[in-house]
Amino acid sequence: MGTAGMAAAALRHLRSGGAAHRPVEALSRPVEALPRPVEALPRPELRCVGADERAPVDPGEFRRVLGNFATGVAVVTAPAAPGETSPAGFACQSFSSLSLDPPLVVFMVGRTSTTWPRIARAGVFCVNVLSAGQGELCRAFAVPGGDKFAGVAHDAAPASGAPRLAGVVAWADCTIHAVHTGGDHLIVVGRVDALGTGEETGPLLFHRGRFTRLRD
């Protein structure tokens, strides 16, 4: 099932209240006591932004100012899709949790990414939250092309089979739930199927264009 099909199935599930997946005791309660199904908001109209609508913000200044927002760093991986011989992966700074119920996460990827189509074809991915000492690993996954997994210790994530990198502080194994447009990026929403923690060395952080780490 493609991304659009998965998103449609998820919407049908929400509108039906997910009755097929409720425990027996929930089905025995009065109808008025059951949770009301979540209604999706209308999808906004998507269109290109005209040149006369663009805010007068210099791209370099935009990057400099927003660089003051410190973030964690992750590597998003996916198993080899049918017809491919190697897994896919790229370094990602724009990752966040999105929803607790259902458990959803989100990451952003550039529309020109050559790795994203491979992840999309796989339909699943694993987010690997890097530890403080994995800066070089992040740089390796930030470079396009080549075998990024050469010499990198990893095993298969339990639900998707995507590479789960050794030494990370946390990981989330996901199925692609929805994909939205966001300017020159795509907003990828994943449903978390499994997750866990790893090393307790603290996370790798990115701030003002360089890697850093938490300090006591």
TAKAFEN-V478375 format. One record per residue. PHI is phi in whole degrees, 0 to 359 (* if undefined). OMEGA is omega in whole degrees, -180 to 180 (NA if undefined). BURIAL is I if it has 9 or more other C-alpha atoms within 8 Angstrom, else O. Layout:
BEGIN
{{PHI,OMEGA,BURIAL} {PHI,OMEGA,BURIAL}}
END
This chain:
BEGIN
{{*,-180,O} {285,-179,O} {299,180,I} {298,179,O} {294,179,O} {294,179,I} {296,179,I} {295,179,O} {296,178,O} {297,180,I} {294,177,I} {297,179,O} {297,-180,I} {296,-178,I} {291,178,I} {275,-177,O} {79,178,I} {63,-175,I} {301,-177,O} {293,-176,O} {250,179,O} {280,175,O} {294,-176,O} {302,-177,O} {295,178,O} {290,-180,O} {291,-178,O} {274,-179,O} {283,176,O} {300,-177,O} {303,-177,O} {292,-179,O} {270,-179,O} {281,178,O} {299,178,O} {285,179,O} {298,179,I} {276,178,O} {266,179,O} {288,176,O} {288,178,O} {301,179,O} {289,180,O} {294,178,O} {291,-180,O} {259,179,O} {208,177,O} {285,177,O} {270,-179,O} {288,-179,O} {300,-179,O} {283,179,O} {260,-176,O} {286,178,O} {291,-178,O} {283,-180,O} {244,178,O} {291,-179,O} {304,179,O} {295,179,O} {292,177,O} {301,-180,I} {295,-178,O} {296,-177,I} {292,-179,O} {291,176,O} {294,177,I} {284,176,O} {273,-179,O} {287,179,I} {228,169,I} {282,180,I} {230,-179,I} {226,170,I} {242,178,I} {265,-178,I} {238,176,I} {213,177,I} {290,177,I} {299,178,I} {285,178,I} {307,-179,O} {90,179,O} {251,-176,O} {252,-178,O} {223,178,O} {288,-179,I} {242,178,I} {190,176,I} {208,178,I} {284,-174,I} {223,177,I} {265,-173,I} {262,178,I} {236,180,I} {202,168,O} {287,-176,O} {233,-174,O} {214,177,O} {271,-178,O} {222,5,O} {283,-179,O} {287,-178,I} {231,173,I} {234,-178,I} {217,170,I} {220,179,I} {248,-179,I} {220,180,I} {298,-179,O} {295,-179,O} {269,-179,O} {300,176,O} {271,179,O} {274,-177,I} {304,179,O} {303,179,O} {290,177,I} {293,180,I} {299,179,I} {294,178,O} {292,178,I} {81,-179,I} {218,177,I} {199,175,I} {234,176,I} {267,179,I} {252,-180,I} {278,-171,I} {285,178,I} {271,-172,I} {303,-177,I} {266,-175,O} {253,179,I} {299,180,I} {294,177,O} {297,178,O} {299,180,I} {299,180,I} {296,-179,O} {278,178,I} {274,-179,O} {270,180,O} {290,176,O} {79,178,O} {77,178,O} {268,-176,O} {289,-176,I} {264,180,O} {298,179,O} {75,-180,O} {262,-180,O} {290,178,O} {198,171,O} {230,-177,O} {268,175,I} {299,-169,I} {295,-176,O} {265,-174,O} {263,-173,I} {81,178,I} {293,179,I} {301,174,I} {253,-171,I} {285,178,I} {287,174,O} {85,180,O} {282,-180,I} {274,179,I} {198,178,I} {212,178,I} {223,-177,I} {262,-166,I} {226,168,I} {250,178,I} {297,-176,I} {259,180,I} {197,176,I} {225,-180,I} {237,176,O} {273,177,O} {208,-179,O} {64,-179,O} {272,179,O} {235,171,I} {249,179,I} {254,-174,I} {256,179,I} {257,180,I} {240,173,I} {270,-176,I} {281,179,I} {258,178,I} {198,179,I} {198,-179,I} {186,179,O} {245,-179,O} {228,-178,I} {295,179,I} {251,-177,O} {262,-176,O} {92,-175,I} {274,170,I} {278,-180,I} {243,177,I} {235,-175,I} {210,179,I} {53,173,I} {80,179,O} {214,179,O} {281,174,I} {210,-179,I} {212,177,I} {291,175,O} {230,179,O} {293,NA,O}}
END
